Amino acid sequence: MGEWLEIYGGATDDHLSLGVATVDGCSFPGGGESTHTVISGHRGYAGATYFRHIDLLKEGDHIEFHLLNQVLTYEVTGQAVISPNDSSSQRVVEGEDLLTLLSCHPYRVNNRRILVYAKRRSLTAMDQSFLSRFPAAVAFLTNVSGADDSEIATISYTADFKSEDVMKIILKFLDTELDESVRKQIFVNRLMILLSLLVIRGAPVSLLV
């Protein structure tokens, strides 16, 4: 299709006028085993094409998610045309990393829905969802020379970020016992964490179809 689209959280009228959006109740874009992300978009809106040519996607075509520094590639496996109230195709399949694109059908009639199914390519044991990998990413970024190993262990084993640990983690760059260069690196890391959280809480993600 050659479309580069912004993804918004929640398929509201406002979001669908700006790009494409996640369907509530389905997996957050980011991949991982036993996830199924469903992205909805108009068959064109106010001069923009969006999912206008979704029906041209065929088996073997690739769809890319661009999330921060990640590129997740999905391969189209098929299509279906369903009734507007049929949500059976949005279910999670155990062990699979799935993506479905959803739009109205046929073009300019819109009494049905067209689905394009895709499956994540080259899924490995190291591939987990974006959110579940977040603590590990923080631990990696804070593992700088001279840093306190207890901080790394705390982040690694506290996936839910308990409140008593959060302030210690956030304010680590204020620790005067650390070298200045280390404190600077940790400060930069905290900014990266903040930006990541902003993305998770609603900043748009890109989709290339």
N, C-alpha and C positions, 0 to 999 in steps of 0.2 A: 504493500500500500504506500510505502514511503512517507508515513505520517509520524511526526515527533510530537507527542502529546503530554501535557501535564496531568498528573493524577492527583485528585483531591479526595479527602476523607469524607465519605458519605455522599450518596447519589441524590443530593438536593437539587432543586431547579437552578439555584445560583451556580453551584459547582458544575452542573452539566452544561451551563451556558458558557463556561470558561474553558472546559476541556472534558476529560473523562473522570470517573469517580469510582471509588470502591463501593461494593454492595454491602450494606450492614449485615452482620451475622456471619460473614465469610472471613477468611484469613487475611491478615494484614500483608500487603506486598512485601516480599523479602525472602520467600522460599523456605524450604525445610521439609523434612519428612512429615507426612500426614498433614499437609496444608493444601488448601484450595482457595486461591484468590479469584474473585469475580470482579471484573471491571466493566462498568456500564458507560455507554456513550450514545449520543444522538447520531442519526444518519444524516448529519449536516445540520448546522444551526447558524443563522444570521451571517451567511457567507463563508463560514468555516466548514470544512468537510468532515472532520472528526472521524466517525466510523461509517461514513458514506459508502465506502467500498469494502466493507467488512466481508461481504459475500465472495470477494475475489481471493481471499486467503485460502490456500489449499494445503493438503497434507505435505509436510516437509518444510513449509515456510517457517521462518524464525521470527520470534517476538522478543524484544529485549527490554528489561527493566534496568534503569540507571538509578542506583541508590547510593548517594555519597560517592565513595570510590569503588563501588561494586557494579558489575554488569552481570545480570542474571539472564540467561538465554533459554527460551522455551521453544519447543518445536510443535507446530500445528499437527494434530492427529485426526481432526475431522470437524464436521459441522452438524448442526441439527436445527430444525425449525419447530418451535413449541408454542403452546398457548401462553398468554401473559401470566397466568397464575401458577404455572408449573415450575416448582423450585427443586424438583427431584435431581436435576443435573448439577446442583450446587453442593452436593454432599462431599465430605472429605473421604478419601480412599486411603485406608491404612498403608503407610509406607510410601505413598506417592506424593510428589510435589506437582500440583496441577494449577493451571491457569485457564480461566474461561472469559472470553470477551462476549458481551451481551449488548444487543441493540434491537430496535424495532424492525419489523419486516412485514410485508415487502416495503420497499422504499416508497414513501408518500402515501401508503395505505395504513401501515402500522397496526394491524389487528393481530399480528403474531409477533414472536420474538425469534431472532436468529442468535445462535450460540456458536462460537468458534472455540473448540477445545484444543488445549496445548499442554505439553508435559515438559518438565525441566530436563535439560540436556546434561549429561555427565554428572549426575548427582552422586556424591561420594559420602563416606562416613563423616567427613569433616564439615559437610554442608548442613547447617542447622538454620533455624529462622533468624532473621536479623535481630530481633529482640532478644532471643535466647543467647546469641553470641555477644551481646553488648557488654556484660560484665567481663568476659574474657578479653575483649578488645581494650577495655579500660586497664586491666591488669597488664596487658602487653605494653601499652603506651606509658604506663608509670614505671616500668622496669628499666630505669635509667641508672647509670653508675652512681653509687653513693646513696641511693634511695633506701628507705626503711623497708626491709623485706616483709615486715608484719603488715604493712599497708597492702602490698601485693596479695598476700595470703587472705587478708580481710575481704578484698574485692572479689577474689577468685571464688571464695566459698560463701559469699553473701549475695546470691543472685537476686534476692528480693530487696536488697539495700535497706536494711533495718535502720531506723532513725538514729540510733546511738552511733552507728558507723558512718553515717552520711556526712556529718559535720567534720569528723576527723579526716575523711577523704577529701572533702571540698577545701578545707583549710590547710592541707598538708604543705602547700607552697609557702606558708607563713612560718614554718619550723626553722628557727635560726640555727639549729644544730646541723642543718644540711648545707652543703656547699652552695654558693650563689648560683652557679651554673645549673645545678640540679634543681634548685627552686624555680628557676626560669623555665626549665623543661616541664616541670610539673604544672606550673601556671598555664603554659600553653596547652597542656593536656586537659586542664579543667575547662578551658575555652572550647576545646573540641568536644568534650562531653556535653557542654551546654548547647552547642550547635546541633549535636546528634539528638538531644532531647527535643529541641524545637522542631526538628524534622519529623520525629516520631509523633509529636502532638499536632501535626497538621500542615507543615510546609509541604508543597507539592513535590511529587516524585515524577520522574520522566518515564514515558513509555514510547518505544520505537516499534512500529508495526509496519 
